Amino acid sequence: MQAAVYRGVNEVRIEELPVPRIGQRELLVRVASCGVCPTDIKKIHYGTVPPPRVFGHETSGTIVKAGGHVEGFSVGDRVGLHHHIPCGTCHACRHAAFAQCAQYKRTGITAGFEPAGGGYAEYVRVMHSCLPGVVKIPRRNSFSEGAMLEPVNTVLKAIRRLNLIKRDVVMVCGQGPIGLIFTRLLYLFGIRVIATDLMPKRLQLATKMGAKSTSKPGQKKLANEIDRMTRGRGLDAAVIAVPIDAAVEEASRMLRGGGQILLFAHTRRGTMSEIDLSNVCVDEKDLMGSYSADFTLQQEVARLIFRRQFDVRPLITHRFPLSETARAVELASSPTVDSLKVIVDQTA
């Protein structure tokens, strides 16, 4: 089979690999669609994990082989995959901190080499530990919609960490694909969203996704709008969907006492940031993070997407064949005014 193999910093090349063999409790899936995620981009650009690996974890496809002890799935089923599943019994799991579980951190889907998701390949092996996260795609829905299960799941998990009630005001900083997902889900849950971004076109999209107000960051208009919408009390929460410290600082100033700041994009280790800790202590402003997905939300996410309560299709702007995975990664890492979600698509 063909696969896009990570061979070093900024080096992804198409190679021929053996089709993965599966065990009695595993699945072999022919990949149809795989989204390009910023976490994989960072690994490729900064070399944070050793090569060789086949990345890609926002994956959907068709089951072509099922082990003899697999129940509930059959050859021909169209499925969305989930590459991390916690053990459910360790100390982290008992606290519902699933992303900190040792089993969760061991990726359970591979196209070869050290398991790393494998979606940038023609076939992937789904290990037994990941079967609870596999979701069947209804006939009317596309593989691309199935590939969006994972990113929407990560956002829903993050929102569930916030202490929000209907008609609260939340600022979402950054209106790339993830920021727009935040904007839409918060809108669906009855939250009033103020969306910020530097690109006017993305602010227009945020309005279509349900944002009550939009603004470029750092402008007097933004502060005035927050005062107007909150009657002077300040934001109930802010979601930082861009890895920019200035966005955190601005959000902290505009947050009410007892409000929350959620970091979603600050995933690169080793960088240090200044913060006035009295905001956390005296003003009781919570600074929190959210990382990765929660498989217990998978069925709820599937209902949102497959019933098109959240129609994710407008977010997908660019598709590349497997042979052009490197180009897909480059576009996703350096987005244009017209690009949002980039998909490696093998359905043609």
C-alpha positions as CSV (number, residue, x, y, z in Angstrom):
1,M,0.0,0.0,0.0
2,Q,0.9,3.7,-0.3
3,A,1.5,5.8,2.8
4,A,2.8,9.3,3.6
5,V,5.8,8.6,5.9
6,Y,7.3,11.1,8.3
7,R,11.0,10.8,7.9
8,G,12.3,13.9,9.8
9,V,11.6,17.6,10.3
10,N,9.5,18.9,7.5
11,E,10.0,15.6,5.6
12,V,6.9,13.6,4.6
13,R,7.2,11.4,1.6
14,I,5.1,8.7,-0.2
15,E,6.4,5.2,0.3
16,E,5.2,1.7,-0.2
17,L,4.5,-0.2,3.0
18,P,3.0,-3.7,3.8
19,V,-0.7,-3.7,4.4
20,P,-1.0,-4.1,8.2
21,R,-1.9,-7.5,9.6
22,I,-4.6,-7.7,12.1
23,G,-5.3,-9.9,15.1
24,Q,-8.5,-11.8,16.1
25,R,-9.8,-8.8,18.0
26,E,-8.9,-6.1,15.5
27,L,-10.1,-4.4,12.3
28,L,-8.5,-3.5,9.0
29,V,-10.0,-0.3,7.5
30,R,-9.4,1.1,4.0
31,V,-9.0,4.8,4.6
32,A,-11.3,7.2,2.8
33,S,-10.7,10.6,4.5
34,C,-8.3,11.9,7.1
35,G,-8.2,15.5,8.4
36,V,-5.0,17.4,8.8
37,C,-4.7,18.3,12.5
38,P,-2.4,21.0,14.1
39,T,-1.0,18.4,16.6
40,D,0.4,16.3,13.7
41,I,1.7,19.5,12.0
42,K,3.7,20.4,15.1
43,K,5.2,17.0,15.3
44,I,6.3,17.3,11.6
45,H,7.6,20.9,11.8
46,Y,9.4,20.6,15.1
47,G,10.4,16.9,15.1
48,T,9.0,16.3,18.6
49,V,8.8,12.6,18.0
50,P,11.3,10.3,16.3
51,P,10.7,9.1,12.7
52,P,9.6,7.0,10.9
53,R,5.8,7.3,11.6
54,V,2.6,7.6,9.6
55,F,0.5,10.3,11.1
56,G,-3.2,11.2,10.6
57,H,-5.8,10.5,13.3
58,E,-9.0,12.2,12.1
59,T,-9.8,9.1,10.1
60,S,-12.8,7.5,8.4
61,G,-13.1,4.6,6.0
62,T,-14.5,1.1,5.2
63,I,-13.9,-2.1,7.2
64,V,-12.3,-4.6,4.8
65,K,-11.3,-7.2,7.3
66,A,-12.5,-8.1,10.8
67,G,-10.9,-10.4,13.2
68,G,-12.8,-13.5,14.2
69,H,-13.5,-12.3,17.8
70,V,-14.7,-8.8,16.8
71,E,-18.4,-8.2,17.6
72,G,-20.7,-5.5,16.3
73,F,-18.8,-4.7,13.1
74,S,-18.7,-6.3,9.7
75,V,-16.8,-6.0,6.5
76,G,-18.3,-3.2,4.4
77,D,-19.3,-1.0,7.4
78,R,-18.4,2.7,6.9
79,V,-16.8,3.9,10.1
80,G,-15.2,6.9,11.8
81,L,-12.3,6.0,14.1
82,H,-11.0,7.1,17.4
83,H,-7.3,6.6,18.0
84,H,-7.1,7.0,21.8
85,I,-9.2,5.0,24.3
86,P,-8.4,5.1,28.1
87,C,-8.2,2.0,30.3
88,G,-11.1,3.2,32.5
89,T,-9.6,1.9,35.7
90,C,-6.4,3.8,36.5
91,H,-6.2,6.8,38.9
92,A,-6.5,9.3,36.0
93,C,-9.5,7.5,34.6
94,R,-11.2,7.5,38.0
95,H,-10.9,11.3,37.9
96,A,-12.2,11.3,34.3
97,A,-8.8,12.7,33.2
98,F,-8.8,10.3,30.3
99,A,-6.1,12.1,28.3
100,Q,-3.6,11.5,31.2
101,C,-4.2,7.7,31.2
102,A,-1.1,5.7,30.2
103,Q,-3.2,3.5,27.8
104,Y,-4.8,6.5,26.3
105,K,-1.4,7.9,25.4
106,R,-0.5,4.7,23.5
107,T,-2.1,5.3,20.1
108,G,-4.2,2.3,19.1
109,I,-4.4,2.8,15.3
110,T,-1.5,2.3,13.0
111,A,-0.4,2.0,9.3
112,G,3.1,0.7,10.3
113,F,6.0,1.7,12.5
114,E,5.3,3.2,15.9
115,P,1.5,3.7,16.1
116,A,0.7,7.3,15.3
117,G,-2.8,7.3,13.8
118,G,-1.9,6.1,10.4
119,G,-4.6,7.9,8.5
120,Y,-2.2,9.2,5.8
121,A,-2.1,5.7,4.3
122,E,-4.4,3.4,2.3
123,Y,-5.1,1.0,5.2
124,V,-5.0,1.2,9.0
125,R,-5.0,-1.5,11.7
126,V,-7.5,-0.7,14.5
127,M,-6.3,-2.4,17.7
128,H,-8.7,-4.0,20.1
129,S,-8.3,-1.1,22.7
130,C,-9.8,1.3,20.1
131,L,-12.9,-0.6,19.1
132,P,-15.1,1.2,21.7
133,G,-14.4,4.4,19.8
134,V,-15.4,3.2,16.3
135,V,-18.6,4.7,15.1
136,K,-20.7,3.6,12.1
137,I,-21.4,6.3,9.5
138,P,-25.0,6.4,8.3
139,R,-25.5,5.9,4.6
140,R,-26.6,9.5,3.9
141,N,-23.4,11.0,5.5
142,S,-20.0,11.3,3.8
143,F,-16.6,10.0,4.9
144,S,-15.5,13.6,5.4
145,E,-18.2,14.1,8.0
146,G,-16.9,10.9,9.7
147,A,-13.4,12.4,9.7
148,M,-14.8,15.4,11.6
149,L,-15.9,13.3,14.6
150,E,-12.5,13.6,16.3
151,P,-12.0,17.4,16.1
152,V,-15.6,18.1,17.1
153,N,-15.2,15.7,20.0
154,T,-12.1,17.6,21.3
155,V,-14.1,20.9,21.3
156,L,-17.1,19.4,23.0
157,K,-14.9,18.0,25.7
158,A,-13.4,21.4,26.2
159,I,-16.8,23.1,26.4
160,R,-17.9,20.6,29.0
161,R,-15.0,21.8,31.2
162,L,-16.5,25.3,31.3
163,N,-19.0,26.4,34.0
164,L,-21.5,28.0,31.7
165,I,-25.2,28.7,31.8
166,K,-27.5,29.8,28.9
167,R,-27.0,33.3,27.6
168,D,-23.5,33.6,29.2
169,V,-21.0,35.6,27.0
170,V,-17.9,33.8,25.8
171,M,-15.1,35.2,23.6
172,V,-13.6,32.7,21.2
173,C,-10.1,33.9,20.1
174,G,-9.2,32.6,16.7
175,Q,-11.7,31.5,14.0
176,G,-9.8,28.8,12.2
177,P,-11.5,25.4,11.9
178,I,-11.3,24.7,15.7
179,G,-12.4,28.2,16.7
180,L,-15.4,28.0,14.3
181,I,-16.3,24.6,15.9
182,F,-16.2,26.3,19.3
183,T,-18.4,29.1,18.0
184,R,-21.0,26.8,16.5
185,L,-21.2,24.4,19.4
186,L,-21.5,27.2,22.0
187,Y,-24.2,28.8,19.9
188,L,-26.1,25.5,19.8
189,F,-25.9,25.3,23.6
190,G,-27.4,28.8,24.0
191,I,-24.2,30.7,24.7
192,R,-23.6,34.2,23.2
193,V,-20.3,34.2,21.4
194,I,-18.0,37.1,20.6
195,A,-15.6,35.9,17.9
196,T,-12.2,37.4,17.2
197,D,-9.8,36.9,14.4
198,L,-7.5,38.9,12.2
199,M,-9.1,37.7,8.9
200,P,-12.4,39.5,8.0
201,K,-13.5,36.5,6.0
202,R,-13.2,34.3,9.0
203,L,-15.2,36.8,11.1
204,Q,-18.0,36.6,8.4
205,L,-17.9,32.8,8.8
206,A,-18.1,33.1,12.5
207,T,-21.3,35.1,12.1
208,K,-22.8,32.3,10.0
209,M,-21.8,29.9,12.7
210,G,-23.8,31.8,15.3
211,A,-21.5,34.5,16.7
212,K,-23.4,37.4,18.2
213,S,-20.6,39.8,17.6
214,T,-17.2,39.8,15.8
215,S,-14.1,41.9,16.1
216,K,-10.4,41.9,15.4
217,P,-8.4,41.5,18.6
218,G,-6.9,44.5,20.4
219,Q,-9.5,47.0,19.3
220,K,-11.5,49.5,21.4
221,K,-14.6,48.2,19.6
222,L,-14.1,44.8,21.2
223,A,-13.9,46.1,24.7
224,N,-17.0,48.3,24.1
225,E,-18.9,45.3,22.7
226,I,-18.0,43.1,25.7
227,D,-19.2,45.9,28.1
228,R,-22.5,46.2,26.1
229,M,-23.2,42.5,26.0
230,T,-22.4,41.8,29.6
231,R,-23.7,45.1,31.0
232,G,-20.2,45.9,32.3
233,R,-19.6,42.7,34.3
234,G,-17.1,41.2,31.8
235,L,-16.8,37.9,30.0
236,D,-18.0,34.7,31.6
237,A,-15.3,32.7,29.7
238,A,-12.8,33.0,27.0
239,V,-11.5,30.2,24.7
240,I,-8.0,30.7,23.3
241,A,-8.0,28.7,20.0
242,V,-4.7,30.3,18.8
243,P,-1.3,29.8,20.4
244,I,-0.8,33.5,21.1
245,D,0.0,34.8,24.6
246,A,-1.4,38.3,23.8
247,A,-4.8,36.7,23.4
248,V,-4.6,35.2,26.9
249,E,-3.6,38.5,28.3
250,E,-6.4,40.4,26.6
251,A,-8.9,37.8,27.6
252,S,-7.8,37.9,31.2
253,R,-8.4,41.7,31.3
254,M,-11.9,41.3,29.9
255,L,-12.9,38.4,32.1
256,R,-15.2,38.9,35.1
257,G,-14.2,37.8,38.5
258,G,-14.8,34.0,38.8
259,G,-14.7,33.6,35.0
260,Q,-12.7,31.1,33.1
261,I,-10.0,31.1,30.4
262,L,-9.6,27.9,28.5
263,L,-6.3,27.2,26.6
264,F,-6.8,24.9,23.6
265,A,-3.9,25.7,21.3
266,H,-0.9,26.1,23.6
267,T,0.4,22.6,23.0
268,R,4.1,23.2,22.3
269,R,6.2,22.4,25.3
270,G,9.1,24.4,26.5
271,T,7.7,27.9,25.9
272,M,7.2,30.2,28.9
273,S,4.6,32.8,29.4
274,E,4.1,35.7,31.9
275,I,0.9,35.9,33.9
276,D,-0.3,38.0,36.8
277,L,-1.2,35.2,39.3
278,S,-3.3,37.6,41.4
279,N,-5.9,37.3,38.7
280,V,-6.2,33.7,39.5
281,C,-5.9,34.1,43.3
282,V,-7.7,37.3,44.2
283,D,-10.1,37.5,41.3
284,E,-10.7,33.8,41.2
285,K,-10.3,33.7,37.4
286,D,-9.7,30.1,36.4
287,L,-6.9,29.3,33.9
288,M,-7.4,25.8,32.5
289,G,-6.6,23.7,29.6
290,S,-8.2,21.0,27.5
291,Y,-6.4,18.5,25.3
292,S,-7.5,15.7,23.0
293,A,-10.9,13.9,22.9
294,D,-13.2,12.0,25.2
295,F,-14.5,8.7,23.8
296,T,-17.5,8.9,26.2
297,L,-18.8,11.8,24.1
298,Q,-18.4,9.9,20.8
299,Q,-22.1,9.0,20.4
300,E,-23.3,12.6,21.2
301,V,-20.8,14.0,18.7
302,A,-22.0,11.5,16.1
303,R,-25.6,12.6,16.6
304,L,-24.7,16.3,16.2
305,I,-22.8,15.6,13.0
306,F,-24.7,12.9,11.3
307,R,-28.1,14.5,12.0
308,R,-26.5,17.7,10.8
309,Q,-27.5,19.7,13.8
310,F,-24.0,20.8,13.3
311,D,-23.3,20.7,9.6
312,V,-19.5,20.4,9.4
313,R,-19.4,20.3,5.6
314,P,-18.9,24.1,5.1
315,L,-15.7,23.9,7.2
316,I,-14.0,21.6,4.7
317,T,-12.5,23.8,2.1
318,H,-9.6,21.8,0.6
319,R,-9.0,18.2,-0.4
320,F,-5.8,16.5,-1.5
321,P,-5.0,13.0,-2.7
322,L,-2.8,10.8,-0.6
323,S,0.1,11.5,-3.0
324,E,-0.1,15.2,-2.0
325,T,-0.2,14.8,1.7
326,A,2.9,17.0,2.1
327,R,1.0,19.8,0.3
328,A,-2.0,19.3,2.5
329,V,0.1,19.6,5.6
330,E,1.8,22.8,4.3
331,L,-1.6,24.5,3.5
332,A,-3.0,23.5,6.9
333,S,0.1,25.0,8.6
334,S,0.1,28.2,6.6
335,P,-3.6,28.8,5.9
336,T,-4.8,31.2,3.2
337,V,-7.7,33.6,3.5
338,D,-9.9,30.9,1.8
339,S,-8.6,27.8,3.6
340,L,-10.2,26.1,6.7
341,K,-10.3,22.4,7.2
342,V,-7.9,20.4,4.9
343,I,-8.6,16.8,4.2
344,V,-6.5,14.0,2.7
345,D,-9.2,12.4,0.5
346,Q,-9.0,8.9,-1.0
347,T,-12.6,8.6,-2.2
348,A,-11.9,9.7,-5.8
